Amino acid sequence: MSWNTFGRILRFTTWGESHGPAIGAVLDGCPPGIALSEEDIQPWMDKRRPGTNRFTTQRREPDQVRILSGVFEAPDGVQRTTGTPISLMVENVDQRSKDYSEVAKAYRPGHADYTYDAKYGFRDYRGGGRSSARETAMRVAVGAVARKIIPDVTITGWTEQIGESPILYSRFDADEIGNNPFFCPDPEAAKAWEKLIDDTRKAGSSLGANVVCEATGVPAGWGAPVYAKLDADIAAAMMSINATKGVEIGDGFAAAMASGEANADAMRPGNGDTPEFRANHAGGIAGGISTGQPVRSRVAFKPTSSILTPVETIDRDGNATEIRTKGRHDPCVGIRGVPVVEAMMALVLADHFLLDRAQVGTR
């Protein structure tokens, strides 16, 4: 068992703390011969990078990724993966550990402060240490490599709802996702969210969010019927992200309110061996195996636990007190969760591509 590693064939391990000198990851199991440079990874890092607008944490981190191992110039002059472990590193340059002096003494309700103390007996309180969402930067880095393993798969994430304010799918425009700081496909909702986030920040509070991720180009056959279900691995990947409290595949919990005929993804003859599906309530996965339809997951992020509003808590000695968290924090951590959700989807799908190839070969 490993507490910092995820995946079966394509396995990655992250290391480092929020206020340490650097964070990093080691990705093992990547096939050789894939063209890979730091320039391939950086655009995905920039999507998650903090301090790029007033709606996220103002911590200023360039998140400049370095490849330390696992690539070499091939005979064709292109830097390619060698099949050996790929080590990636990002330096931390904008820590303000003094902002966490109160956190050292008392627990933030909803955060991992108390549980880390209960498990380990002490903790790195500076930004939350390993429990900080800072760790997810390295998931985005290795997720960028995973995308290159499955180039025919397109992965798109978007914010579906912030607080009680959802998008309208009648206004859905995929081209809008990259045009606003919320990864929002509904321009009118994005405009409303500007005021919502500003008001929430000024009030010293935070909001939760729902994020949707869809992968197209996944062929039928990835996954397994029992203990390596594709949807189970996606759920585990999403639940491992900081602040995630719920995951749905396809219709998810709404399926519990549907009838059998309403929930069925009816099929008709298609082209060749590929059927035509009339619906996708199952989110592109049936019996743990991909159907060839878009693979879709919804992830629920809770409100950020680090807020300026005083909250009742206890200190490390068990005494009643209150805490308000100073520093620079996301008023809605789910916003920057979008590129992390995309990365975890890419890592699971790339892993299952390699698993499928190992078991049944190329089709």
Order of alpha helices (4+ residues) and beta strands (2+ residues): beta-beta-beta-alpha-beta-beta-beta-beta-alpha-alpha-beta-beta-alpha-beta-alpha-beta-alpha-beta-beta-beta-beta-beta-beta-beta-alpha
